[in-house]
Amino acid sequence: MGQRLSRAHYDVLLVGSVPLDDAEAVFRSAAGMIGRRMQRIPDGETGERLRWIEWQIGVFDRHPDFEQTDEGVKADWRNNGVASSWKIRGWHRLRPGVRADALEFGPLGYAKEALASYATFARLKKEGIVHAGCRFQVAIPTPYNVIDQRILPEHRLQVEAPYERRLLREVGEIAAAIPHGELAIQWDAAHEVQNLDGGRPHWFDNPEAQIVERLARLGNAIPAGVELGYHFCYGSFGHKHFVDPRDMGLMVRLANAVSRKVSRAIAWHHMPVPRDRSDDAYFAPLKGLELSGAKLFLGLIHLTDGAAGAQRRIDAARRFLPEFGVSTECGFGRRHPETTQALLELHATVSDLHP
């Protein structure tokens, strides 16, 4: 099924996490179901990575310069759909006497996981399971997300820079080990979008300008020849956003601003489309999107209303932007694994809808 293409189809993006047993299961399932409709494929962020940034808690638990604190914990920045016990967890803070300018991080795990998965990807490509033109996609949360979720607010700016240095070192390790023509890196920007749209409190002055500066700096750190993408996200806890987007205006504004500041090519931007939005008001800001050679992927695939719902959202989007790819709003990591097969099948079906 995955290899039979219509004469024209929508390109497919898998955002990141896929709740299967391991990377090989993800590669085989996605490649078999979606095939050449997909130009890059993630390893599914399986195991402890399924919960996105949650696995980074251990980095701070094990670090001798940090301790846990309940200081200033509030529930107002958490999604209303999650349990209260999750909302009230404390932060990590720097221990008294620790100098931020001397703070260093050991391995975060991103390079280790990517290189292990790439070995499987390369083998499956050699076997013909993954098509020859497909790139290995590594989705990485920006430092902003981890620091915003994990660190006491007044310590965030001190911790962010050394964490970013370590993360970019791991990006360098990934790029050094994988041929650039086979690699795609996606920066996941969720807390940034939710912050700017009112779902989370700010923790520095002039947040939009400084968020754009951070996103551009991360983009410029990706070596030439490696594909670069951005995933703008409103969250998916309990299949609910942290804040519902009023329209696509903020995401378009961010994409345009980042594109102007990044000195290298951007291959794609990803933007979500809520299930109940097939109205012109939601998509109208796309008229002002400056793609500059990038492709837009719209997260308009929802398992709950299938191909018919996707078609409604496609028709609405095409009134403002004629060409784009398709995806879900977010990764699959918080879905029931039993729904994965049907959701991958739906990607293939939506890809083949008449453009």
N, C-alpha and C positions, 0 to 999 in steps of 0.2 A: 504493500500500500504506500509506504513512505517514498518509493522511488518514482511513482507515476505522477507526473506533473501535468497540470493543465497548460495550455499555451501561454497563458498569463496567470501569474499568481502573486500573492502578497508574500514578501519575505517574512520570515519568522525569527523572533528573538526570544530565547529563554532567559529570563531575567537573572536567575542564579540558582537558588536552592530547589532540589527535587527529592522528595522523601522516599528514595529507594535504598537498597541495602548498601551499595557502595558505588564508586565512580564507574566501574565497568558496567554495572546494571543501568546507570543513567545513560552512558554513551550508547549502549546497545539499544535501549528502549527508545531514546530520542532519535537516534540515527535511523532506526528501523521504521519509526512512525512518521517522522517529519522529513527525513532525507535531505535532498538538495534544496528544499525550501529554506533551509537554515544554513547560514554562512559561517556561523561560529557556535560552539557548544560548550557549556560549562560542565564541571564535574559533578554538579548537583549539591555541592557543599554538604555532603552527607555526614552522618555521625554527629559529633558534638557541634559541628558548624551549622546544622540545620536551623538553629535558633539565632542565626545571623551574628550579632555582636555579643551574645550572651557568653560564648566560649572565651571571650577575652577577660572575663572576670578573674579567671585563674592567673592571668598575667600579674594582676595587682595583688591577689591573695598571696602569691609566692614571693612578691618583691619585698625585700627587707626595708625599703624606704617608705612603705605605705602601711597604713592601719585603717581599719573600718571605723566609721562613726555614724551615729544617728543625728548628728547636728544638722538642724535646719531641714530635716526631711519633711516634704509635703507631698500630698497626693495629687495636686492640681495639674502636674505635668504629665501624668500617666493617662493612658487610654481608659475611658470610663467602662469599656467592655471587659477589662481584665479584673482578676480577683484583687480584693483589698490587700491581701497578704503580699501580693507582688508589688503593689504600689508603694508600700511603706518601707521597702528595703532601704538600708542606709547607703552611704557613699564610701568611697575610699578617699583618704586624705594623706598628705605628706606627714610623716612623723615629725614631731618637734625637733628642730635643729638640722633638718635636712636642707641642704642648699640646692635650689632648683637648677642652678647653673652647673651643678655636678651630677645631676640625675641622668642615669643611663638605663636603657632597657635591653634585656637579652632577647632571644628569639621570641617572636610573637606567634609563629606557627604558619603564617601565610605562605612563605617560601617552601617550607617543608611539605605542606599539603599539596601545593601546586606542582612541585617537581615529581612527587609520587604519582599524582593523577596524570601528569603529562606522559609518563612512561606507558601507562595503560592506553591513553589516547593515541600515542604514536604506534603502538602495536596494533590497535584496532584499525587505524588508518592503513597500515601496511597490509592488513588482512582484507581490506576493502569494506569493512563494516561501516566506518566513517568515510564519507566521500573525500576525494583528494583535495578539493578546494576549501575544506572546512578548517577554520582556525580553532585553537584551544582558547577558550574564554575564561579569564580569571576575574571574578567580581570581588572588589575589595571595598569595605566601608571606609569612608574618609575618616581621618583622625577625629574630626569634629563629633562624629556620631558616638564613638567609643568614649571620648572624654565627657561629652554631654550626659551620657547615660550613667557613667561610672564614678566621676570625680566630684568631690565637694565643690560647689560653684566658685568659691573664692580662690581655689587652687587650680582651676582649669587652665588658665592662661600659662601658668608655670609648667604644667605637666604636658600641655599640648605639643609644644615645640620638640622636646626630646622624644615623645612618642612618635611624632611625625618623622623625625630623623630615622628612627629605627624602622618604621614602616617603609620608608622610601629605600632604605638599605635592602629590605627584603624584596621590594619591587625590582631593584637592580640585580639581585641574585636570580630572580625569576627570568628576567630579560637576558641575563648572561648565559643561562642554561638552555633556553628554548629559542630556536631560530625565530628571528623577528617576523618573518613572513608567515609563521605558523601561530603567532600569539596575538591575542586581543585582551586588553585590560579595561574593565569597566569600573569607574568610581561610583559607588552607591552614596547618594546624597539624600538622606531621609530627614534626619533631625534638622538639617539646614532649611529644607522646604517647610517643615512643620513649624519651625521657629518663626520664619518670616510670614507665615500665614496665620499666626496667632495661636498655634497649638502648644507652644512651649515658650518659656521665658527666655529673654536675651541674656547673654552674659558678657557682652562687650559693647562698646559704643559703635554707632553706625553699622548695624549688623548686616544689611544687604551688601554694602560695599566690601566689607571685610570677609563675608562669605564668598563673594565672587572672587576676591583676591586669593582666598585659600583654594577654591576649586581650580582656578587658572594655574596656580603654582603646582598643584598636583598633576594637572594635565601636562604642563611643560616638563615634568619629571619623567614622562614616559618616552623612551627612546624612539627615534625615527624608525619607521618600518613596522613598529608594533601598532596595531589598531587601538584607538582610544575611544571610549564611549562614556556617557554619563547617564545614570539612572536617577531621575527625580522622583521621590517617593513620598506618599502621604501616610504610609503605615498599613499594617494588615493584621493587627491583633484582633482575634475573634472576628475576622473578616470585616473589620471596621477601620476607618481612617482615624488618625489622631485628631485631625480636623478635616472637614470636607472642603475640597476646593470649590470656590465660587465659580471659577471658570479656569481657562488655561493661561490666564494673563501672567501670573507670577512665574510659571514654568517657562513661558516664552521669553519673558524678560530676563530670567537667569540664563537661559541658553544663549540668548543674543549677547549678553554682557560677557559671559565666559568665552564665547567664540571670538569676540573682539580682542580679548586679553591673551588667549592661548596662541603661541607662535607656531604651532604645528597643526597638522590636519586633525580634525575630529571626525571619526567615522560614523558615530550615531549619537542621538539623544533618545532617551526613553521617557515617556510621560503617561501617567495613568488616566483612565477614563472611567468614572464610576458607572455602575450598572444602570442607574436611572437617568443618565445624562445622554440623550440623543437630540438635545435642543440646540438651536443655532447659538444661543447665548454662551454655551459652554465652549464651543469650538471657534467662535469668531476671532479670538486673539491670534489664531494660527495665521491669519492674513499678514501679521507683522513678523512672523518667524523668519529669521535670517539663517538659513541652513549652511551656506558657504561650503557646499560640497558634502555636508553630513547628511545622513538619512534619519528621518524621524520614525520611531516605533511607537505606536499608540497602544496602550494597555487596555484594549477594549474587549478582550476575550474573557467571558464569565461563564463558568460551567453551569450556573443556575438558570441561564436563559439561552444557552447554546448558540448555534449558528444564526438563528433568527434575530436574537438580540444583538449579536455582533454585526449583522448586516445593517440593522438600524443605525448603530453607531458609526459604521463605515460610511453609510450614505450621508450622515450629518457631517462627518469630518471632511468628506470629499467636496462639500460645498465651499470649503475654505482652503483646502490643500489637496491637490489631486493625487499626489503620490506619497505613500508611507508604507511602513511595514506593520505587522501585528504582533501582539504579545498579550500576556496577562498584566494586571496592574502591578504585581509584585512577584517575588519568588513563591514556590509552592511549599516552603518549609513548614508552615503551620497548618497545612492541609492534612487530612487523613491519607495515608499512603494508598488506601484502596481506591481513591479517586484519581490517582496519577495517570493510569492508563487512559481513562475516559478523557482527561484533560489534554493529554498529548494527542489523542485522536481528534479532539476538537480543534487544536492548533492546525492540524493538517486540513481539516474540513474548511475552516475559516480562510486558510491560505488560498484554497482553491475557489473561493467565492468569486463571482464575476466582478472584476474591478470596475 
